[in-house]
């Protein structure tokens, strides 16, 4: 399957609003799609092909390395 990419976004949160009530399709996280489908006219389907898991990455400026709040958040998102 070779997708015809019409739009690229920086956040998956924009995706449901771009495809609602259109003939377009998108791949996104199921929990986010189901949450948005409560408020938007979305149709949720299984992927026709197996998908690789999402790669979660964090990045920050080095000045935040020792910040307690920042460290707490990083450990919450990606425990060591």
Protein Blocks (a to p, Z undefined) as FASTA:
>chain_A
ZZddfbdcfbfklmmmmmgopabdcdddfklmmmmmmmpccdddddfbdcdddddddddd
fklmmgmklmmmmmmmmcZZ
